[in-house]
Amino acid sequence: MALHKTNVYIDISGWAPRRIPPELVSELRGRLAGQFLWGSDFPFLAPQRCLAEMDGLGLPDEVLGKVLYQNAARILRLP
């Protein structure tokens, strides 16, 4: 659905980043990078753990910036 509609977003909070399926990681690196949102799911998953595991996915800094802040800021119209 996210491939067809640009206003559909994929929320990956609640998943430990090391558990994200390879198919989603592939899309995260590519054409859907602007449609992923991440939250820490605190207190169930510690933010420090999630951020460390996100580094382990080997995503470019540009993609990490989008997922961790820029996509949400765009949707919420934050500065």
PAZAPA-4460 file (N, C-alpha, C; in steps of 0.05 Angstrom, whole numbers, plus 32768, in hexadecimal, padded with zeros to 4 digits):
% residues 79
    n_x    n_y    n_z   ca_x   ca_y   ca_z    c_x    c_y    c_z   seq   type   mol
   8010   7FE8   8000   8000   8000   8000   8011   8019   8000     1      M     A
   8027   8019   800F   8039   8030   8011   8046   8036   7FF6     2      A     A
   804A   8021   7FE5   8055   8026   7FCB   8041   8034   7FB9     3      L     A
   8028   8030   7FBD   8013   803B   7FAC   800A   8057   7FB6     4      H     A
   800A   805B   7FD0   8000   8075   7FDB   8017   8083   7FEA     5      K     A
   801E   809A   7FE2   8034   80A9   7FEF   802D   80B3   800B     6      T     A
   8014   80B3   8012   800C   80BD   802D   8008   80A6   8040     7      N     A
   8012   808E   803A   8011   8077   804C   802D   8073   8056     8      V     A
   802F   8071   8071   8049   806E   807E   804B   8053   808C     9      Y     A
   8064   804A   808F   8069   8031   809C   8077   8037   80B7    10      I     A
   8069   802F   80CD   8073   8033   80E8   8083   801B   80F0    11      D     A
   809C   801E   80F7   80AD   8007   80FF   80B3   8008   811D    12      I     A
   80A4   8018   812C   80A8   8017   8149   809C   7FFD   8153    13      S     A
   80A6   7FF4   8169   809D   7FDA   8174   80AD   7FC2   816A    14      G     A
   80BC   7FC6   8156   80CE   7FB1   814C   80EA   7FB8   8154    15      W     A
   80F8   7FA5   815F   8115   7FA9   8163   8121   7FAA   8147    16      A     A
   8131   7FBE   8141   813B   7FC1   8125   8148   7FA7   811A    17      P     A
   8155   7F97   812B   8161   7F7F   8121   814C   7F6B   8118    18      R     A
   8133   7F6F   811F   811D   7F5D   8118   810D   7F66   80FF    19      R     A
   8114   7F7D   80F5   8106   7F88   80DD   810C   7F75   80C6    20      I     A
   80F8   7F6B   80B8   80FC   7F59   80A1   810E   7F65   808C    21      P     A
   811F   7F55   807F   8131   7F5F   806A   8123   7F6E   8054    22      P     A
   810A   7F65   804D   80FB   7F73   8038   80F5   7F90   803F    23      E     A
   80EF   7F95   8059   80EA   7FB0   8062   8103   7FC0   8062    24      L     A
   8119   7FB4   806B   8133   7FC2   806B   813A   7FCB   804F    25      V     A
   8135   7FB9   803C   813B   7FBF   8020   812A   7FD7   8016    26      S     A
   8111   7FD8   801D   80FF   7FEE   8015   8107   8008   8024    27      E     A
   8110   8004   803D   8119   801B   804D   8132   8028   8040    28      L     A
   8143   8018   8034   815A   8023   8026   8153   8030   800C    29      R     A
   813C   8029   8001   8135   8031   7FE6   811D   8044   7FE4    30      G     A
   810B   803B   7FD4   80F5   804C   7FCC   80E1   8055   7FE2    31      R     A
   80E1   8047   7FF8   80CE   804F   800E   80DC   805D   8025    32      L     A
   80F4   8066   8022   8103   8072   8038   80F4   808A   8044    33      A     A
   80E5   8098   8033   80D6   80B0   803C   80BC   80A9   8049    34      G     A
   80B5   808F   804C   809B   8088   8057   809D   8076   8070    35      Q     A
   80B5   8073   807B   80B9   8064   8094   80BA   8077   80AB    36      F     A
   80AE   806F   80C1   80AF   807E   80DA   80B8   806B   80F0    37      L     A
   80C7   8075   8103   80D2   8065   8119   80CC   8073   8133    38      W     A
   80C4   8063   8147   80C1   806C   8163   80CF   8057   8174    39      G     A
   80D6   805F   818C   80E6   804D   819C   80D6   8036   81A9    40      S     A
   80BC   803A   81AC   80AA   8027   81BA   80B3   8024   81D7    41      D     A
   80BE   803A   81E2   80C6   803C   81FE   80AE   8038   8210    42      F     A
   80AF   8029   8225   80C6   801D   8233   80CB   8000   822B    43      P     A
   80BC   7FF5   8218   80C0   7FD9   8210   80DA   7FD4   8202    44      F     A
   80E2   7FE7   81F1   80FC   7FE6   81E4   810B   7FFF   81EB    45      L     A
   8122   7FFD   81F6   8132   8014   81FD   813C   8023   81E4    46      A     A
   8139   803D   81E3   8142   804D   81CC   815F   8048   81C5    47      P     A
   8170   8045   81D9   818D   8041   81D4   8191   8026   81C5    48      Q     A
   8182   8012   81CD   8184   7FF8   81BF   817B   7FFA   81A2    49      R     A
   8165   8007   819E   815A   800A   8183   816D   8019   8171    50      C     A
   8178   802F   817B   818B   803F   816B   81A4   802F   8164    51      L     A
   81AE   8020   8178   81C5   800F   8173   81BF   7FFA   815D    52      A     A
   81A7   7FEE   815F   81A0   7FDA   814B   819B   7FE6   8130    53      E     A
   8191   7FFF   812F   818D   800D   8115   81A8   8011   8108    54      M     A
   81BC   8017   8117   81D7   801A   810C   81E0   7FFF   80FF    55      D     A
   81D8   7FE9   810B   81DF   7FCF   8101   81D2   7FC7   80E7    56      G     A
   81BE   7FD6   80DE   81B0   7FD0   80C5   81C0   7FDA   80AD    57      L     A
   81D4   7FEA   80B1   81E5   7FF4   809B   81D7   8008   8089    58      G     A
   81C4   8018   8095   81B6   802C   8085   81C7   8045   8082    59      L     A
   81C6   8052   806B   81D4   806B   8068   81CA   8080   807B    60      P     A
   81DB   8093   8082   81D3   80A8   8095   81BB   80B8   808B    61      D     A
   81B9   80BC   8071   81A2   80CA   8066   8188   80BB   806C    62      E     A
   8188   80A1   806A   8170   8091   806F   8169   8091   808D    63      V     A
   817E   808E   809E   817A   808F   80BB   816D   80AA   80C3    64      L     A
   8177   80BF   80B8   816C   80DA   80BE   814E   80DC   80B6    65      G     A
   8147   80D1   809F   812B   80D1   8097   811A   80C1   80AA    66      K     A
   8123   80A9   80B1   8113   8097   80C1   8110   80A1   80DE    67      V     A
   8126   80AB   80E9   8127   80B3   8105   811B   80CE   810A    68      L     A
   811A   80E0   80F6   8110   80FB   80FB   8102   8108   80E4    69      Y     A
   810E   8109   80CD   8105   811A   80B7   80E9   8112   80AD    70      Q     A
   80E3   80F8   80AB   80C8   80F0   80A2   80B3   80F9   80B5    71      N     A
   80B7   80F5   80CF   80A3   80FD   80E3   80A1   811B   80E4    72      A     A
   80B7   8129   80E2   80B6   8147   80E2   80A7   8151   80CA    73      A     A
   80AA   8145   80B4   809B   814D   809C   807D   8149   80A0    74      R     A
   8075   8132   80AA   8059   812B   80AD   804C   813D   80C2    75      I     A
   805B   8142   80D8   8050   8152   80EF   8055   8170   80EB    76      L     A
   8062   8177   80D4   8069   8193   80CE   8079   81A0   80E4    77      R     A
   808D   8192   80ED   80A0   819C   8101   80B7   81AB   80F3    78      L     A
   80C4   81BD   8101   80DB   81CB   80F4   80F2   81B9   80EE    79      P     A
***
